[in-house]
Amino acid sequence: MAELRERSAQSMRIACIVGALSFFGMAFVDPMLVSPAAVPALVAARSAIIGILLLLLATTLVPGLAVRHARVLLTAAFLVTGGGVIAVTVLTGGAESRYHEALFLTMFGYALLPMTWQPVYAAVVYASLVVLYAGAVVAFDVAGSVGVFVTNVGLLTAAWFIGVVMYLVSLRSRYEEFSHRAELANANSRLKELDRAKNRFFANLSHELRTPLTLTLAPVESLLEDPREDLTIAQREKLLLVRRNALRLLRLVDDLLALSKAEATTLRLKVETIDLVQLGRMLIDEVSELTARKSIEVSFAVEGSVVPTRCDPDLIERVFLNLLGNAAKFTPEGGRISVVVRGLDNGIEVSVRDTGIGIPEDALVRVFDRFYQVDDGATRAVGGTGIGLALAKEIVELHGGRIEASSALGVGTTMRFWLPNELPAAAPIERRRTRKALGTERRSNETGLPEWHEALKAARAYRLHEIDLATEHRATSTRTEQARGRAANVLIVEDNPDMVQFLVALLAADFSTTTAANGREGLLTAVERLPDLIISDVMMPEMDGFELVRRLREDATTSRIPVILLTAKDTAEDRIAGRAGGADAYLAKPFSAGELLAAVDTLLRRQETVRDAARDDRDEALVFMATGVSDALEQAVGDIERDLPELVKSAPAALNTAREGLGGVRRVLEQLRAFALAGASASPTPTSVKDAVAKAVEMVSPKCAGRALDVDLRSRATVLFPAGQLELLVAELVENAVTATEPGGQVRILAWDEASDHAVISIRDEGPGVPAQHAERVFFPFYDGPHTGMGLAVARRLVEHVGGEIYLDQSEVAGATFVIRLPVAPASVAAVSQPITKRRAV
């Protein structure tokens, strides 16, 4: 209503001015409609009406008067205008005059003006004109004929109705417009308040995070730099990992704080007169050492006359480094970065050009927006927060400058910023005596530990951290040695080198690990190596974690490998997508080491249980088949051999060939029977591991033919094994190793005790090895590979019969290593075993 009263004052001025002008203009028409004798009366009437309207107009010049009495004054203007029309109508012929039509215009015109009249009040005021007209023409006896009078009154009544309706529609329209504007104003106010609240939140959060981050970094820096600290290599690497990521978080916090200050117009410039050329050369010298790791060439050039300029050197250095870091991030190995400082008449232009991947044209207009990233999908190749360029834009504009970008896909990108020679008068300059005082003064709007924080900000590791990250060239495809026994192989698919380093260190004590830098590389590695378990990030270059899981499940060879997804995306939709794609576990970052290890142990135990059950079912079926086939073939071969001597006399050559073939069939039958009866034909007896292996080596030594046997027998354990079978089993493995090793090579045979409960025998050759995907198949009967026949299948059944295990160790890079782990016999059983005569050392 207050706004309507304000607008009613404007309506009052419009109504009075238009009314006065209309009465003045129509005065020139009067002589054409009336006799000359009536003209003076009309002039007098029009003059009086114009005078009254001008007096009403004068009330709008009195401050607040037209606003406070808007309804009364507008009613007066309406009645004066309408009454004037009625007076002129009476003077020009009454009902026969056409001047009464001006009442229509009066009603319709006022209906369009913003007024504070209520609908009923408007209807009454409009009706008063109809009543005044009818009363005036009757009173002055100028009503004319009944038909004309009724027609005019009827038309005025219709005009009254239409005018009221028009006023109601106009009033509703204005109300809706007002409501919409009020809602928009409220929304805009709320948005501004939310923006202020967001800036306050970022600022407060940044301040609160500075203290714990500084207290994290300072002791770590002290440990790393103090020569008196006797740190192991592993401890130093862990501390470096902490420092690197704490610096990254501190830099992010400082950037957020600076950006929020810039948006809240509380960022102040600490101005000095500096030489941008000297600053640029210094930064290029520091940056070149880091970009050399990616073989990126950085050049610096000066064009024109560059004069010293007044600016904040710390903030301008940040702009330089943000642009250089952005260029280094997107420039491939062997690329170039060119920095040019150009002197202009009105300022200085700095351009940073790279030969990187470029930016799409539709994204160029948004590259300086807050938190915007050109590639923000799950498969983006380069990380980032979208703060650096936005902050650079804010800093440059605080100096009264401008910044822009141009790019061509596949060619490169150029970032340019321009600074004026002198700061604008409105620049927010911090009024301090010297910049040195800032290090010892505590700002009223900052908390934490200013001295330590300022020292950290001045450190090279902090200033160049983004470029260090963009150019780091740490290995992301590694493999660790197995820890003990048969270590499961875990494939880590992660593009962040620090996370790779952490996961490898966490798992290396109990598992062998292989790593891949992205989803596509991880898929190829999984198909090639067939790991026992896969740990994968979700957001990675080229192929994300969800797609990796889907591809693994589509391939029969990798479909049963358990997968753990690690991600910072912990929404319900992401968890559902991960599980729907086939992931076995979904851990949100940050996760605890214990949580990850528990998930790994659970999935590996489940995988081992499934694998053992499948193998037991397969072996049971094979034993049944081997027994039946061997019995049937044994009878058939026996019948043939019984009649064979009689046939030799008639066809000796052909039948000798048949006899050799039958001999081969009998050997296969013996292998089948040995497989079927392995472990069941004799009871385990106490057997010395050292003596059994030594005997096996003696058996194979004559067949070495130029291959060396490196034997190290440290085991003192006694195990339970079928009599005479352990040495035969080891002898076959050693013979296989000798066969696989070229003359001049070496076969290494080890035996040691693992803790106090297991004895381990290891036979390693220098042959071509066994493909990772065949590591399990070599123990299948009649495996079609370098280890053919039933030997390894029989060996596995024998070993597993006594509670041990035999497997192909995949942690070795070259050759093949077969490992046997056997449980040590109880002390009471081992004590009664007869010692075996000590044999010659090999």
RAPE-V253061 format. One record per residue. N is the residue number from 1. RES is the residue in one letter. PHI is phi in whole degrees, -180 to 180 (NA if undefined). OMEGA is omega in whole degrees, 0 to 359 (999 if undefined). Layout:
N;RES;PHI;OMEGA, N;RES;PHI;OMEGA
This chain:
1;M;NA;179, 2;A;-61;179, 3;E;-67;178, 4;L;-65;178, 5;R;-64;177, 6;E;-61;181, 7;R;-75;177, 8;S;-64;176, 9;A;-62;176, 10;Q;-65;179, 11;S;-62;179, 12;M;-62;179, 13;R;-63;181, 14;I;-63;182, 15;A;-62;182, 16;C;-67;182, 17;I;-66;180, 18;V;-64;179, 19;G;-62;181, 20;A;-63;180, 21;L;-64;180, 22;S;-66;179, 23;F;-65;179, 24;F;-67;182, 25;G;-69;181, 26;M;-72;178, 27;A;-64;179, 28;F;-77;180, 29;V;-93;185, 30;D;-55;182, 31;P;-59;181, 32;M;-84;185, 33;L;-109;184, 34;V;-130;178, 35;S;-73;180, 36;P;-58;182, 37;A;-68;183, 38;A;-87;184, 39;V;-64;180, 40;P;-57;180, 41;A;-64;179, 42;L;-64;180, 43;V;-64;180, 44;A;-63;180, 45;A;-63;181, 46;R;-64;180, 47;S;-64;179, 48;A;-64;181, 49;I;-66;179, 50;I;-62;180, 51;G;-62;180, 52;I;-63;180, 53;L;-63;179, 54;L;-68;176, 55;L;-64;177, 56;L;-64;177, 57;L;-63;181, 58;A;-65;179, 59;T;-65;180, 60;T;-74;179, 61;L;-83;178, 62;V;-81;184, 63;P;-55;174, 64;G;83;184, 65;L;-67;181, 66;A;-66;179, 67;V;-75;182, 68;R;-68;184, 69;H;-117;186, 70;A;-62;184, 71;R;-68;182, 72;V;-65;183, 73;L;-66;178, 74;L;-67;177, 75;T;-64;179, 76;A;-64;180, 77;A;-64;180, 78;F;-65;183, 79;L;-71;177, 80;V;-65;180, 81;T;-65;180, 82;G;-65;179, 83;G;-64;178, 84;G;-64;178, 85;V;-63;180, 86;I;-65;179, 87;A;-62;179, 88;V;-65;180, 89;T;-63;180, 90;V;-62;182, 91;L;-72;183, 92;T;-110;174, 93;G;121;176, 94;G;69;184, 95;A;-63;181, 96;E;-81;183, 97;S;-78;177, 98;R;-86;183, 99;Y;-66;181, 100;H;-64;179, 101;E;-65;177, 102;A;-65;176, 103;L;-65;177, 104;F;-61;181, 105;L;-62;180, 106;T;-63;180, 107;M;-62;183, 108;F;-67;181, 109;G;-64;180, 110;Y;-66;179, 111;A;-64;181, 112;L;-87;184, 113;L;-87;175, 114;P;-68;181, 115;M;-139;181, 116;T;-98;181, 117;W;-69;171, 118;Q;-78;183, 119;P;-55;181, 120;V;-67;179, 121;Y;-61;179, 122;A;-63;180, 123;A;-64;180, 124;V;-67;181, 125;V;-64;179, 126;Y;-64;181, 127;A;-65;181, 128;S;-62;178, 129;L;-67;179, 130;V;-63;180, 131;V;-66;179, 132;L;-62;180, 133;Y;-64;182, 134;A;-62;181, 135;G;-67;183, 136;A;-69;183, 137;V;-70;177, 138;V;-74;183, 139;A;-64;180, 140;F;-93;175, 141;D;56;177, 142;V;-124;183, 143;A;-73;180, 144;G;70;179, 145;S;-69;181, 146;V;-61;182, 147;G;-61;181, 148;V;-66;182, 149;F;-61;182, 150;V;-64;179, 151;T;-62;181, 152;N;-64;180, 153;V;-65;178, 154;G;-63;179, 155;L;-65;177, 156;L;-65;178, 157;T;-64;177, 158;A;-63;178, 159;A;-64;177, 160;W;-58;182, 161;F;-64;181, 162;I;-65;180, 163;G;-62;179, 164;V;-64;179, 165;V;-62;178, 166;M;-59;180, 167;Y;-64;180, 168;L;-64;179, 169;V;-64;180, 170;S;-64;179, 171;L;-63;179, 172;R;-65;179, 173;S;-61;179, 174;R;-66;179, 175;Y;-65;179, 176;E;-65;178, 177;E;-61;179, 178;F;-63;180, 179;S;-64;180, 180;H;-64;179, 181;R;-66;178, 182;A;-67;178, 183;E;-64;179, 184;L;-63;179, 185;A;-65;178, 186;N;-65;179, 187;A;-64;178, 188;N;-64;178, 189;S;-65;179, 190;R;-65;179, 191;L;-63;178, 192;K;-64;179, 193;E;-67;177, 194;L;-63;178, 195;D;-64;176, 196;R;-64;179, 197;A;-64;178, 198;K;-64;179, 199;N;-65;177, 200;R;-64;180, 201;F;-63;179, 202;F;-61;181, 203;A;-65;180, 204;N;-64;180, 205;L;-63;180, 206;S;-63;179, 207;H;-62;183, 208;E;-68;180, 209;L;-77;183, 210;R;-61;183, 211;T;-63;179, 212;P;-63;179, 213;L;-68;179, 214;T;-65;179, 215;L;-71;173, 216;T;-81;185, 217;L;-74;185, 218;A;-60;177, 219;P;-63;179, 220;V;-65;177, 221;E;-60;180, 222;S;-63;179, 223;L;-64;183, 224;L;-72;187, 225;E;-97;182, 226;D;-81;182, 227;P;-67;180, 228;R;-78;179, 229;E;-80;181, 230;D;-91;184, 231;L;-96;173, 232;T;-76;180, 233;I;-61;181, 234;A;-65;179, 235;Q;-65;180, 236;R;-63;180, 237;E;-65;179, 238;K;-68;178, 239;L;-66;177, 240;L;-63;178, 241;L;-64;177, 242;V;-63;182, 243;R;-63;183, 244;R;-60;183, 245;N;-80;174, 246;A;-67;175, 247;L;-62;179, 248;R;-62;179, 249;L;-68;178, 250;L;-63;179, 251;R;-64;178, 252;L;-63;179, 253;V;-62;180, 254;D;-64;178, 255;D;-65;177, 256;L;-62;180, 257;L;-65;180, 258;A;-64;180, 259;L;-66;179, 260;S;-66;176, 261;K;-66;180, 262;A;-63;180, 263;E;-68;180, 264;A;-86;180, 265;T;56;176, 266;T;-111;177, 267;L;-78;183, 268;R;-111;180, 269;L;-92;174, 270;K;-100;197, 271;V;-87;171, 272;E;-141;173, 273;T;-93;184, 274;I;-131;177, 275;D;-99;182, 276;L;-64;178, 277;V;-66;179, 278;Q;-64;178, 279;L;-62;180, 280;G;-63;180, 281;R;-62;181, 282;M;-62;181, 283;L;-68;179, 284;I;-63;178, 285;D;-61;180, 286;E;-72;184, 287;V;-72;184, 288;S;-59;179, 289;E;-62;182, 290;L;-81;182, 291;T;-67;178, 292;A;-63;179, 293;R;-66;175, 294;K;-105;182, 295;S;56;177, 296;I;-94;180, 297;E;-89;179, 298;V;-115;180, 299;S;-118;181, 300;F;-134;181, 301;A;-142;178, 302;V;-124;179, 303;E;-125;179, 304;G;76;181, 305;S;-95;182, 306;V;-105;181, 307;V;-95;176, 308;P;-57;182, 309;T;-129;178, 310;R;-92;181, 311;C;-162;174, 312;D;-89;186, 313;P;-64;180, 314;D;-65;182, 315;L;-71;178, 316;I;-67;174, 317;E;-61;179, 318;R;-65;176, 319;V;-63;177, 320;F;-53;186, 321;L;-69;177, 322;N;-63;180, 323;L;-68;178, 324;L;-67;178, 325;G;-64;178, 326;N;-64;179, 327;A;-66;181, 328;A;-65;183, 329;K;-66;186, 330;F;-103;178, 331;T;-95;181, 332;P;-73;178, 333;E;-60;181, 334;G;84;181, 335;G;-83;183, 336;R;-136;173, 337;I;-128;181, 338;S;-117;178, 339;V;-114;181, 340;V;-128;173, 341;V;-106;188, 342;R;-121;177, 343;G;-84;179, 344;L;-120;181, 345;D;-64;185, 346;N;-107;180, 347;G;164;183, 348;I;-129;177, 349;E;-112;177, 350;V;-120;179, 351;S;-122;177, 352;V;-124;182, 353;R;-113;178, 354;D;-126;177, 355;T;-111;183, 356;G;-85;188, 357;I;-78;180, 358;G;86;182, 359;I;-125;177, 360;P;-59;185, 361;E;-61;182, 362;D;-72;180, 363;A;-96;184, 364;L;-61;183, 365;V;-71;184, 366;R;-114;186, 367;V;-64;180, 368;F;-98;176, 369;D;-75;179, 370;R;-64;174, 371;F;64;179, 372;Y;-85;174, 373;Q;-133;182, 374;V;-60;178, 375;D;-114;182, 376;D;-113;180, 377;G;-82;181, 378;A;-72;182, 379;T;-110;180, 380;R;-63;185, 381;A;-84;183, 382;V;-129;180, 383;G;-81;179, 384;G;153;183, 385;T;-114;182, 386;G;77;181, 387;I;-102;190, 388;G;-55;182, 389;L;-72;177, 390;A;-63;178, 391;L;-67;177, 392;A;-59;179, 393;K;-64;180, 394;E;-61;182, 395;I;-65;181, 396;V;-62;181, 397;E;-70;174, 398;L;-61;179, 399;H;-84;181, 400;G;82;181, 401;G;-103;179, 402;R;-147;181, 403;I;-140;182, 404;E;-150;181, 405;A;-134;172, 406;S;-136;186, 407;S;-159;173, 408;A;-137;182, 409;L;-59;179, 410;G;80;181, 411;V;-110;179, 412;G;148;184, 413;T;-133;175, 414;T;-123;174, 415;M;-107;180, 416;R;-127;169, 417;F;-133;183, 418;W;-121;177, 419;L;-122;178, 420;P;-73;178, 421;N;-66;179, 422;E;-126;179, 423;L;-69;176, 424;P;-66;183, 425;A;-62;183, 426;A;-87;182, 427;A;-62;182, 428;P;-79;184, 429;I;-95;176, 430;E;-80;184, 431;R;-88;177, 432;R;-125;182, 433;R;-67;180, 434;T;-142;179, 435;R;-73;181, 436;K;-63;181, 437;A;-63;183, 438;L;-65;183, 439;G;-71;183, 440;T;-109;179, 441;E;-97;177, 442;R;-97;182, 443;R;-68;184, 444;S;-66;182, 445;N;-104;179, 446;E;-128;176, 447;T;-126;177, 448;G;106;182, 449;L;-117;189, 450;P;-62;183, 451;E;-64;180, 452;W;-63;183, 453;H;-67;178, 454;E;-63;179, 455;A;-66;178, 456;L;-66;180, 457;K;-65;180, 458;A;-81;183, 459;A;-70;181, 460;R;-62;181, 461;A;-62;179, 462;Y;-76;185, 463;R;-62;185, 464;L;-103;187, 465;H;-63;181, 466;E;-63;179, 467;I;-71;176, 468;D;-61;178, 469;L;-66;183, 470;A;-68;186, 471;T;-114;182, 472;E;-63;186, 473;H;-131;179, 474;R;-78;182, 475;A;-66;176, 476;T;-123;176, 477;S;-135;188, 478;T;-131;179, 479;R;-148;181, 480;T;-110;178, 481;E;-71;179, 482;Q;-67;183, 483;A;-82;179, 484;R;-154;180, 485;G;60;180, 486;R;-92;183, 487;A;-79;176, 488;A;-68;179, 489;N;-95;180, 490;V;-112;176, 491;L;-93;179, 492;I;-105;180, 493;V;-111;187, 494;E;-158;183, 495;D;-95;179, 496;N;-92;184, 497;P;-60;179, 498;D;-66;178, 499;M;-67;176, 500;V;-60;181, 501;Q;-61;180, 502;F;-66;182, 503;L;-66;178, 504;V;-63;180, 505;A;-64;181, 506;L;-69;187, 507;L;-96;190, 508;A;-63;183, 509;A;-68;185, 510;D;-123;185, 511;F;-139;167, 512;S;-87;185, 513;T;-128;171, 514;T;-128;183, 515;T;-123;176, 516;A;-138;189, 517;A;-88;178, 518;N;-158;185, 519;G;-63;182, 520;R;-67;178, 521;E;-65;178, 522;G;-64;179, 523;L;-65;179, 524;L;-63;180, 525;T;-66;180, 526;A;-64;179, 527;V;-67;182, 528;E;-76;190, 529;R;-103;182, 530;L;49;181, 531;P;-68;178, 532;D;-77;182, 533;L;-158;180, 534;I;-124;171, 535;I;-112;187, 536;S;-134;169, 537;D;-75;178, 538;V;-96;183, 539;M;-89;183, 540;M;-143;176, 541;P;-67;171, 542;E;70;179, 543;M;-152;181, 544;D;-82;184, 545;G;-64;180, 546;F;-62;180, 547;E;-66;178, 548;L;-60;180, 549;V;-62;181, 550;R;-62;179, 551;R;-65;179, 552;L;-62;182, 553;R;-72;179, 554;E;-78;182, 555;D;-93;183, 556;A;-61;183, 557;T;-75;182, 558;T;-117;188, 559;S;-66;183, 560;R;-98;179, 561;I;-74;178, 562;P;-68;183, 563;V;-129;173, 564;I;-112;177, 565;L;-100;176, 566;L;-113;182, 567;T;-159;172, 568;A;-86;180, 569;K;-88;188, 570;D;-114;176, 571;T;-80;180, 572;A;-61;180, 573;E;-63;180, 574;D;-67;179, 575;R;-64;178, 576;I;-65;179, 577;A;-63;179, 578;G;-65;180, 579;R;-69;180, 580;A;-64;179, 581;G;-75;177, 582;G;116;178, 583;A;-68;181, 584;D;-87;178, 585;A;-150;184, 586;Y;-137;182, 587;L;-110;180, 588;A;-91;175, 589;K;-81;0, 590;P;-81;179, 591;F;-115;179, 592;S;-87;178, 593;A;-61;180, 594;G;-63;179, 595;E;-64;180, 596;L;-67;181, 597;L;-63;178, 598;A;-63;179, 599;A;-65;179, 600;V;-62;181, 601;D;-61;181, 602;T;-62;182, 603;L;-69;179, 604;L;-69;177, 605;R;-64;178, 606;R;-64;179, 607;Q;-64;180, 608;E;-66;179, 609;T;-63;179, 610;V;-63;181, 611;R;-65;180, 612;D;-66;180, 613;A;-63;179, 614;A;-65;180, 615;R;-68;179, 616;D;-62;178, 617;D;-62;181, 618;R;-66;181, 619;D;-65;180, 620;E;-62;179, 621;A;-66;180, 622;L;-67;178, 623;V;-62;179, 624;F;-61;180, 625;M;-66;182, 626;A;-62;180, 627;T;-63;182, 628;G;-65;182, 629;V;-65;182, 630;S;-66;178, 631;D;-64;182, 632;A;-67;181, 633;L;-71;179, 634;E;-61;180, 635;Q;-66;181, 636;A;-66;179, 637;V;-65;178, 638;G;-62;178, 639;D;-63;181, 640;I;-67;183, 641;E;-67;179, 642;R;-67;182, 643;D;-92;187, 644;L;-66;182, 645;P;-59;181, 646;E;-68;183, 647;L;-83;182, 648;V;-62;183, 649;K;-63;185, 650;S;-89;181, 651;A;-144;188, 652;P;-63;186, 653;A;-66;182, 654;A;-64;183, 655;L;-74;174, 656;N;-66;176, 657;T;-62;178, 658;A;-64;180, 659;R;-65;178, 660;E;-63;178, 661;G;-61;178, 662;L;-65;177, 663;G;-61;177, 664;G;-64;177, 665;V;-62;181, 666;R;-66;178, 667;R;-64;177, 668;V;-63;178, 669;L;-63;179, 670;E;-64;178, 671;Q;-66;178, 672;L;-61;180, 673;R;-68;178, 674;A;-62;178, 675;F;-65;182, 676;A;-68;185, 677;L;-101;184, 678;A;-55;177, 679;G;82;183, 680;A;-104;186, 681;S;-86;182, 682;A;-144;179, 683;S;-81;178, 684;P;-62;177, 685;T;-127;179, 686;P;-60;183, 687;T;-136;176, 688;S;-77;181, 689;V;-63;182, 690;K;-60;182, 691;D;-69;181, 692;A;-65;180, 693;V;-68;179, 694;A;-60;179, 695;K;-64;179, 696;A;-62;179, 697;V;-64;177, 698;E;-61;181, 699;M;-66;187, 700;V;-93;186, 701;S;-51;181, 702;P;-63;185, 703;K;-98;187, 704;C;-70;175, 705;A;49;175, 706;G;92;176, 707;R;-98;181, 708;A;-89;176, 709;L;-108;178, 710;D;-100;188, 711;V;-112;177, 712;D;-135;186, 713;L;-108;181, 714;R;-108;183, 715;S;-72;174, 716;R;-118;187, 717;A;-85;171, 718;T;-115;181, 719;V;-122;176, 720;L;-98;183, 721;F;-153;177, 722;P;-52;186, 723;A;-54;175, 724;G;77;185, 725;Q;-85;184, 726;L;-66;179, 727;E;-65;178, 728;L;-66;180, 729;L;-64;180, 730;V;-64;180, 731;A;-61;180, 732;E;-66;178, 733;L;-66;179, 734;V;-65;179, 735;E;-64;176, 736;N;-61;180, 737;A;-65;178, 738;V;-63;180, 739;T;-63;182, 740;A;-75;184, 741;T;-92;179, 742;E;-70;176, 743;P;-53;184, 744;G;94;179, 745;G;-86;186, 746;Q;-138;173, 747;V;-114;183, 748;R;-105;182, 749;I;-121;182, 750;L;-124;173, 751;A;-144;180, 752;W;-148;180, 753;D;-100;180, 754;E;-98;188, 755;A;56;179, 756;S;-127;186, 757;D;-119;181, 758;H;-141;171, 759;A;-110;185, 760;V;-124;175, 761;I;-121;182, 762;S;-128;177, 763;I;-124;183, 764;R;-122;178, 765;D;-111;178, 766;E;-117;180, 767;G;-84;183, 768;P;-72;180, 769;G;81;181, 770;V;-121;178, 771;P;-55;183, 772;A;-57;182, 773;Q;-72;178, 774;H;-105;184, 775;A;-60;179, 776;E;-91;186, 777;R;-72;181, 778;V;-63;180, 779;F;-94;176, 780;F;-78;174, 781;P;-59;177, 782;F;58;175, 783;Y;-55;183, 784;D;-89;182, 785;G;-165;182, 786;P;-67;180, 787;H;-113;185, 788;T;-85;176, 789;G;92;185, 790;M;-108;188, 791;G;-57;182, 792;L;-70;177, 793;A;-64;178, 794;V;-65;180, 795;A;-60;180, 796;R;-63;181, 797;R;-64;179, 798;L;-63;183, 799;V;-65;181, 800;E;-69;178, 801;H;-64;180, 802;V;-99;176, 803;G;88;179, 804;G;-101;177, 805;E;-148;176, 806;I;-133;184, 807;Y;-155;176, 808;L;-94;182, 809;D;-75;183, 810;Q;-91;182, 811;S;-77;180, 812;E;-78;183, 813;V;-77;184, 814;A;-121;178, 815;G;73;178, 816;A;-126;179, 817;T;-125;176, 818;F;-99;184, 819;V;-124;175, 820;I;-116;174, 821;R;-116;183, 822;L;-124;177, 823;P;-69;179, 824;V;-72;180, 825;A;-66;176, 826;P;-56;184, 827;A;-58;182, 828;S;-66;179, 829;V;-78;181, 830;A;-64;184, 831;A;-69;183, 832;V;-93;180, 833;S;-71;180, 834;Q;-79;179, 835;P;-68;179, 836;I;-95;182, 837;T;-56;181, 838;K;-67;184, 839;R;-102;180, 840;R;-63;177, 841;A;-69;182, 842;V;-102;999
